[in-house]
Amino acid sequence: MDDMLFQGWPGLGRTALVAVPAYVGLVLFLRLSGKRTLSKLNAFDLVVTVALGSILATTLLNTDVAVAEGLVAMASLIGLQYLVTWSSIRWGWIRRGVRADPTLLVRDGAPVEAAMRRERITDNELLSAVRAAGGRDMVEAEVVMLESDGSLTAILKRDS
């Protein structure tokens, strides 16, 4: 039972010492990789972010993983993300493989039921997006889109 709560000072010391360069390295890599890595997350970006967190935790807590190995793993993952996003800008087939296209959920105030079912979006979520855009009712929406990052965007009709 005591091992679950405290395994000794050397382990705590190692974790504290490893945390500083691992954290500094992660912050530097994120800054070097650009704003995109820290932007609103789509599925692809979320996977990379979770993987970076896993690498950081493994580097901090697993004594078999050296700081240099953890930093190389982080740099490799961020480099691969950069390569994929760079490639997706140049080639549509890569873009289609890693990015979801926005989905039209409301057209001229009327919900597109098939799209809502497919994307698992409720009427209340649509109405919330319309309200966030300044509307009061669904009929005021020209369109509501489910963006590739999972957010809802409502554009109101000009006469409302």
C-alpha positions as CSV (number, residue, x, y, z in Angstrom):
1,M,0.0,0.0,0.0
2,D,2.8,2.4,0.8
3,D,4.3,1.9,-2.6
4,M,1.2,3.3,-4.2
5,L,1.5,6.5,-2.3
6,F,5.2,7.1,-2.1
7,Q,8.0,5.1,-3.8
8,G,10.9,7.2,-2.5
9,W,12.8,10.4,-3.0
10,P,14.9,9.4,-6.0
11,G,11.7,8.9,-8.1
12,L,10.3,12.3,-7.1
13,G,13.7,14.0,-7.8
14,R,13.9,12.4,-11.2
15,T,10.4,13.5,-12.1
16,A,11.1,17.0,-11.0
17,L,14.4,17.2,-12.9
18,V,12.9,15.7,-16.1
19,A,9.8,17.9,-16.0
20,V,11.8,21.1,-16.6
21,P,13.6,20.2,-19.8
22,A,10.7,18.1,-21.1
23,Y,8.2,21.0,-20.6
24,V,10.5,23.6,-22.0
25,G,11.2,21.4,-25.0
26,L,7.5,20.9,-25.6
27,V,6.7,24.6,-25.4
28,L,9.6,25.4,-27.8
29,F,8.5,22.8,-30.3
30,L,4.9,24.1,-30.1
31,R,6.1,27.6,-30.7
32,L,8.3,26.5,-33.6
33,S,5.5,24.5,-35.2
34,G,3.3,27.6,-35.5
35,K,-0.2,28.7,-34.5
36,R,-1.8,25.8,-36.3
37,T,-0.8,23.3,-33.7
38,L,-2.5,25.3,-31.0
39,S,-5.6,26.3,-33.1
40,K,-9.1,24.9,-32.7
41,L,-8.7,21.2,-32.9
42,N,-10.1,19.0,-35.7
43,A,-9.8,15.2,-35.3
44,F,-6.3,15.2,-36.8
45,D,-5.0,17.9,-34.5
46,L,-6.7,16.3,-31.5
47,V,-4.8,13.0,-32.1
48,V,-1.5,14.9,-32.3
49,T,-2.3,16.9,-29.1
50,V,-3.2,13.8,-27.2
51,A,-0.1,11.9,-28.4
52,L,2.1,14.8,-27.3
53,G,0.6,14.7,-23.9
54,S,1.2,10.9,-23.7
55,I,4.8,11.4,-24.8
56,L,5.3,14.1,-22.1
57,A,3.7,11.9,-19.4
58,T,5.8,8.9,-20.4
59,T,9.0,11.0,-20.5
60,L,8.2,12.3,-17.0
61,L,7.1,9.1,-15.3
62,N,8.9,6.2,-17.1
63,T,12.5,5.8,-15.9
64,D,13.3,3.8,-19.1
65,V,12.7,6.9,-21.3
66,A,15.4,9.5,-21.3
67,V,14.6,13.2,-21.8
68,A,16.4,13.2,-25.1
69,E,14.2,10.3,-26.4
70,G,11.0,12.1,-25.3
71,L,12.1,15.3,-27.0
72,V,12.9,13.4,-30.2
73,A,9.5,11.8,-30.1
74,M,7.8,15.1,-29.6
75,A,9.8,16.7,-32.4
76,S,9.1,13.8,-34.7
77,L,5.4,14.0,-34.1
78,I,5.2,17.7,-34.6
79,G,7.4,17.3,-37.7
80,L,5.0,14.7,-39.1
81,Q,2.0,16.9,-38.4
82,Y,3.8,19.8,-40.3
83,L,4.5,17.5,-43.2
84,V,0.9,16.2,-43.4
85,T,-0.6,19.8,-43.2
86,W,2.0,21.1,-45.7
87,S,1.0,18.2,-48.0
88,S,-2.7,18.7,-47.5
89,I,-2.4,22.2,-48.8
90,R,-0.8,21.0,-52.0
91,W,-2.7,17.8,-52.7
92,G,-6.4,17.4,-52.4
93,W,-6.4,13.6,-51.8
94,I,-4.3,14.1,-48.7
95,R,-6.5,17.0,-47.5
96,R,-9.6,14.8,-47.9
97,G,-7.9,12.0,-46.0
98,V,-7.1,14.1,-42.9
99,R,-9.7,16.8,-42.9
100,A,-13.5,16.7,-42.6
101,D,-15.4,19.0,-45.0
102,P,-17.9,21.4,-43.4
103,T,-21.5,20.0,-43.4
104,L,-24.6,22.1,-44.2
105,L,-27.1,21.5,-41.4
106,V,-29.6,24.3,-42.1
107,R,-30.6,25.9,-45.4
108,D,-33.0,28.9,-45.6
109,G,-34.1,28.3,-42.0
110,A,-35.0,24.6,-42.6
111,P,-32.9,21.9,-40.9
112,V,-31.3,19.3,-43.3
113,E,-32.5,16.2,-41.3
114,A,-30.2,13.7,-43.1
115,A,-27.1,15.7,-42.3
116,M,-28.2,16.3,-38.7
117,R,-28.7,12.5,-38.2
118,R,-25.4,11.7,-39.9
119,E,-23.5,14.3,-37.7
120,R,-25.5,13.6,-34.6
121,I,-26.6,17.2,-34.1
122,T,-29.8,18.1,-32.3
123,D,-32.3,20.9,-33.0
124,N,-31.3,22.5,-29.7
125,E,-27.6,22.7,-30.8
126,L,-28.7,24.3,-34.1
127,L,-30.8,26.8,-32.2
128,S,-28.0,27.6,-29.9
129,A,-25.7,28.4,-32.9
130,V,-28.4,30.7,-34.3
131,R,-28.8,32.5,-30.9
132,A,-25.0,32.9,-30.7
133,A,-25.1,34.6,-34.1
134,G,-27.8,37.0,-32.8
135,G,-30.9,35.3,-34.0
136,R,-33.9,34.1,-32.0
137,D,-35.4,31.4,-34.2
138,M,-34.2,28.8,-36.7
139,V,-36.2,30.5,-39.5
140,E,-33.8,33.5,-39.2
141,A,-30.8,31.4,-40.3
142,E,-29.7,31.4,-43.9
143,V,-27.3,28.5,-43.1
144,V,-25.9,26.7,-40.2
145,M,-22.6,24.8,-40.9
146,L,-20.8,22.2,-38.8
147,E,-17.2,23.2,-39.3
148,S,-14.3,20.8,-39.7
149,D,-13.2,21.6,-36.2
150,G,-16.6,20.6,-34.8
151,S,-17.9,24.1,-34.1
152,L,-21.3,25.3,-35.4
153,T,-21.4,28.5,-37.5
154,A,-24.8,30.2,-38.2
155,I,-25.2,32.9,-40.8
156,L,-28.4,34.9,-40.5
157,K,-30.6,36.1,-43.3
158,R,-30.1,39.7,-44.2
159,D,-33.7,40.7,-43.5
160,S,-33.8,39.3,-40.0
